[in-house]
Amino acid sequence: MGGVEVILKNRLEVIAENHSDISADILFFNDYGGKKLFSDKFEKNVYIIKDPLRIRQFVIEGKYDFVISIDTPEIFEYITDNSVKFILEVHTNYKENRNYLSSIVSGKQKPIAITVPSNYFKDIISQEIGNEIPIYVFPNFINNSFIELYNSIDVINESDKKYIGWIGRLDSLKNWSEFIDIGQKLAKERDDVIFLIVGGMTADESIKNSFFKALNKKSLLPSTKWIPFYSPIQAIYKTIAQSNGCYVSTSRGESFGMTVVESMACRCPVVCSNIDAFKEITDSGKSGLLYDLGDIDSAVSQINLLLDNQRVREDIINNSYQSLFERYDPSKIIFDWISLLHNLLDKCSISSNVQDIQ
């Protein structure tokens, strides 16, 4: 279960609340735990189908106005019916996982549009495949239900120390090793912090071994709590915020940065690497503190500022919370998204009528 599942559920909730004339189904080729996220309200809208022939039958018989593929190029091979209107969503920031784009753009079954979650990522995709297919930006967002669950959760911190949180896969892009380097320096300067690392459940054993060796080498095992997977994630953010700690992202690259947005929505202040996606989210540092990627001293200095300066801490929390819902309003984003779908539908109808006349 990852960011895409959360995004899909968020959309379904807003559509169900405000757009009763629209229905949507979600198709997964495999279930690695994501389906349970939809079990409360949308279980009937979620399908797990592995067989390509059954997938093709499912789509054709569904007579959907659009089929939206989220980084799933196989669907373009399974369904070659020209009546199917594809939209391609690109979310993966792993460049090797985007190699499929060139074949999609040059293939017979092209999407009529591409959507991405940030302006920064739009520039990246444009550089990789050009602008033959129009690219639109639709940010991810936080739903009211996310905040409501956060507010309803009670957490009891096991320690009176400040929690420094990090969430993500244990891989080079999320850059867990830099967080450990930051932790080492921070732990040498102060004894009132605990490092809370969440993620890595699906990592190879060799990666997990490297992770624990690094913690041991940096003498951080006693002051680190590792949780491979946790739900609801709001409890993690509340634990951090309640302890007067902060959330840290050391990522080398993001298409959006959902954990940073979630943290901001939970009034948990953030320190993140100064990659373009985070600059966009934090309004160049007004809603979260940035540090130069690789600069451990700078990262530690920013963390210390949030831990020790209450005025700065409150300013960052208030700025981030206010700007988050001004810039990423769920109703507006979904309204714009649905307007795009209507416009694309009209264009397809006009194009089809022209072809019929010819």
Buried (B, 14 or more C-beta within 10 A) or exposed (E): BBBBBBBBBBBBBBBBBEBEEEEBBBBBBEEEEBBEBBEEEBEEBBBEBEEBEEBBEBBEEEEBBBBBBBBBBEBBEBBEEEEBBBBBBBBBBBEEEBEBBEEBBEBEBBBBBBBBBBEBBBEBBEEBBEEEBEBBBBBBBBBBBBBEBBEEBEBEBEEEBBBBBBBBBBBEBBBBBBBBBBBBBBBEEBEEBBBBBBBBBEBEEEBBEBBEEBBEEBEBEEBBBBEEEBEEBBBBBBBBBBBBBBBBBBBBBBBBBBBBBBBBBBBBBBBBBBBBBBBBBBEEBEBBBBBEBEBBEBBBBBBBBBBEEEEBBEBBBEBBBEBBBEBBBBEEBBBBBBEBBEEBBEEBEEEEEEEEEE
